[in-house]
Amino acid sequence: MARSTVVILATLDDAHAIAVAQAIDASYPGHKVFIVDSGEFPSKLTLAIREDHWTLDTANGRICSSDVSALWHRRPRTPIPDEAIKDAAMRRFAVQESGLAFDFLSLSTDYRVINRIENHFAANRKPYQLHVARSCGLRVPEYNITNDPRHIAELLAEHGENAFIFKPLGPPVHTIAETRYLNDSHRQAADHTRLAPVIFQRAIQRKRELRLTFIGGKIFCHQMIIHNEKVKSLPDWRLDLAAESQETQLPDDLLGKVRTMMSKLGLLYGAIDFIENDAGEFYFLEVNPQGQFLFSEIDAHTPLCNAFAELLVRPLS
């Protein structure tokens, strides 16, 4: 019997989860989609894992693993323990136990998982993804990931201002941390580098900023059109709220290296950023295994949700 249930691990108001669920409902009426907020486990969700299957009881009905065609590890939350547990140590223990059980849903080999959490864990570590990208023949800007505050003075002394950029290794949950040029104003804050490592990377003077959306082997290419004149002089296009995604074509050789990289990382989905310089050279910046893509569908009318829906309902070969 064909599997006809898709599970999306995300908050119930996640726009990407909702859009892909709607695409499945529109094109695959025989499938049922459950958006499951793992933060509601174990208080509002009941999980049972047995030798040959698991079941999850939700407000919208029971999910049985034998019916699942795919699970999208979109942006799940950490399980939240019941308020009845007051002791801090016991709450941490409840979170641990809940995660050890619930994570099995994203580790099962009985259905397609996008992306498997062990692959997501590795690929989401920037030093590792940069290493893999280089091993696949992709250009990667010179970089140093360090918590040594002396590095700031060394870079400025050797290269001057705006020759390097710096950014966090991952997105902060409490604020937006844009990519910035390194300049003399950062000397006074250099000691803060001891508190957490930072990635310093040689700045590439851009001709184009590119976003590649990789979905199950298909690559959708877009360039970001920056309209704000001030943002054009800054190293982060996201600061232009009116930036526009426009469909484009990229060399087959580059796309082949991207496919090799994604295969080595074990990712079925990723939002990949490149920058092209005036010489027509493409530099890999990063891949986000849980990155956004709706803005490209909205701006360029690229059917990304349909491509994602097709991947989630496709039988596991």
N, C-alpha and C positions, 0 to 999 in steps of 0.2 A: 504494500500500500504506500502511495506517495506521501512524503512528509509535507505538511501544509501549514506549519506554524513558524513564524519568525519572531525572535526575541531581540529587543533592542534595550540594552542597559543604559539608561539615561534618566535625567529628571523628567517629570511628566510635562514640563513646559519647554523642553529642549526643541528649538526650532528645526534643527536638522533631523532629529528623530521623527518629529511630526511630519515634516515634508516627505521623507522617505516612506513613512507609513502610509501616507496619502497616495503616493505613487504606486505602492503595492496594491492598495485597495482599488485603485483605478484600473490597473493593468492585469492584476492577478486576483480576481474575485474569489478564487478557490482557496486563497491563503488568508490566514488570520494573523494579525500583528499584535504583539503585546509590548508596550513600552513599560519597562520595569525599573523602578527606582530602588536600587540596592540599599539606599539609605533607610528605606522602610523595613529592612530586615534586621532583626527578627520580629520587631514589634507588630508589623502589619502584614508580613508575608510568612507563609509556613512552607518550609522546605523539607523534603524527605529524600534521602539518597540511599538507594538499595544497590544490590549487586549488579543489576543489569539496566537500571534506569533511575531517573529522578523525577519528582513531581514538585511543582511550586504552585501553591494556592495564592491567588491574587484577588483583588476586588473585582476584576473582570473575568474571573474564571480560573480553572486549573490548567496549568501547562504541564505536559508530559514530554519527557525528552525523546521518546520514540516518535513523536509527531514533529519535532523541530527540524527544519531544513537548514537554518543558520541562526547564529547569534552574533549581533553586532555589539562589540565592547565599545560603545560610543563614548560616553563620559560618565561611568558609574560613580556613585558616591560611596564613601566608606560607611559600613553598617553603623547605625546609631542605636546604642543600647536603650532599653526601656528606662524611663525616668524612675521606676521603682528601685533601680540600683543606684544607691547614693554614694557608696564608697568609691573613690577615684581609682584605686587599684583594681577593684572588681569591675569597674566600667571598662578599663583598659583590657582586662581579661575577656570580658564579654565581646568587645570589638574584635579581639584576636580570634576567639573561637568562631564568631560569626563569619569573619573573613576566610578562615581556613575551610569552612564548609561551603560558603557561597562561591568562592573562587573556582570550585570544581566545574561550575556551569561554563566558565570560559576556558577550561582545560580539557574538556571532553573531546574525544576524537570521533564521536558518533555523528557529528554535523559540522558544517563549516563555521569557523569562528573568525571574526574580522575585528581586530587582529588578535591572534592568540596572545595571552597575557605574558607568556615567557618571551615571545618575540617583541612585544610592545615594550617590555621592561628594558631589554637590551637596546632596541632602536631609539628609545627615548633618552638614552644617555649620549649627549652630544659628542664626547670624545670618541665613543665607539662608532657612531654613524659617520663622523668625519673620516675616521680610519677606513671604514668600509668603502666610502665614496672614493677615496684616493686609490684603494686597491682595485677599484673597477675602472680606473682610468679617467675619472672626473677631476677637473681642476678644483682645488680647494684653496682659498686664500690663506696665506701664512697666518698662523694663530699660536697663541699661548694661553692656556687655561691655568690660572695661578691665584694664590692668595698672598703672594709676595708684593707688598706695596712698593718695593723698590723698582718693580717693573715699569710702573708709570713714568717715573723720572727717566729711566733708561730709554724708553720708547720716545719720549719727547726730546731728549737730548740727541738721539741718533737720527730721528726722522722728522721732528718738528710737529706742529699742530695739524690735526685733521688727516694725518697719514694712516691712522688706525681708528677703528671703531671699537666700542665695547658694549656688551649686553649680558643679560643673565643666561644661565644654562637652561633654564626652563621658565615658563610663564608664572609670575607670582599670582597668588589667589586674591590678594588684597588691593592690587593697583595695576595700572598699565605701565610696563617698563619698556620704553622704546629703545631702539638702537641709537647710540649717540657717537659723535666724533670725539676722540680724545684730544683735549686741549689743555692749556696751562691752568685753566680754572679748576681742573680736577686734581692738581697737585695737593691742595690743602685737605682734600678728602681721601688721599692715598692710603692712610692708615686704616680706613674702613675696609679695605680689601682683606685685611687679616680676619675679618668676621665671617666672610664667605668667599669662595672662589668666583672669579669673573673670567669670561672669555674675551681676550683682546685679539682682534683680527684685522689684517691689513685691509684698508678701505679700497674698494674697487670703484673707480669713477664710472658711473653707470651710463649706458646708452638706453638700456631697457631693464625693468624689473619684471621677472617672470614667475608665474605660479603654475606649476604642473599638478594636476589632480590625477592620481593613479588609482584606478578602480578595477581590481581583478584582472590586471594585465593591460587594460585600456588606459591610454594616457591622453588627457585633455589639456591642451596648452593655452594659456592666457597671458597677455601682457597687461601690466597695470599702467593706466594712463593717469598721470598726476596733473591735476588742474590748479592746485594751490601753488602760487609762485614761490612762497617761502619754503614750502615743503620740498620743492625741487632742489633746494640747496642742502637738504637734510638727508640722512642715510636711511630713513624709515618711511616708506610710502603710506603706512597705515595712519600716519598723522594727518593725512588729507582725507577728511570724512567724505569728500566728494570724488575720491579716486575711483576710476572706472575700469572694470575688467573687460578686456577685449580679446576675442579668440585670435590665435595666431598659429603659425606653423614653425616647427623647429627641425633641425637636421636629424635624419634617421640615425646617424652614428651616435648622436647625443642621446636620443631616446633609447637606443639599444643599451647604452651604458647605464641608463636609469633603470631599465628592466633588470639588468644584471644585479645592480645594487639592491633593488627591492626584493629580488629572489634571495640574495645573501642575507638580507635582514629578516626574511620570512614574513614580509608584510603584504597583505592583499589590498590594503588601502593606505594612502599617505598623501598629505599636502606638501609639495616639494617646492622650495624657493631657489631660484637661480638669479644671477645678475649677468648681463651682457655688457662688455665694455665697447669702446669705440672701434677696437680692432676686430670685433665680432667673436671674441672669446667668451665662453660661457663658464661661469664659476658657480659651483654648488655651494649653497649657504646652509640649508638644513632641510630635514624632512620631519613633519609632525604627524605621528600616527593617528592623531585625533583632531587634525586640523579642520578648519572651516572651508566650505565650498559653495554655500548657497549664494554668496555675492556674485560668483561667476555665472551661476544659473540665472540669476535675476538680471544682471547687466548684459550678458552675452547670449542669453536664451540657450545655453548649452544644456542638453538633457542629462545632467549629472545625477539627479534623483532617480531617473528611469534606469540609468546604468547601475546605480547602487541597488535598486530594487531587483533588477535582473540577477545580480550577483547573490542576493540574499535568498532568492527562491530557486536558484539553479541547483539541481540535484548534485550531491557530493559524489564525485566519480571515484 
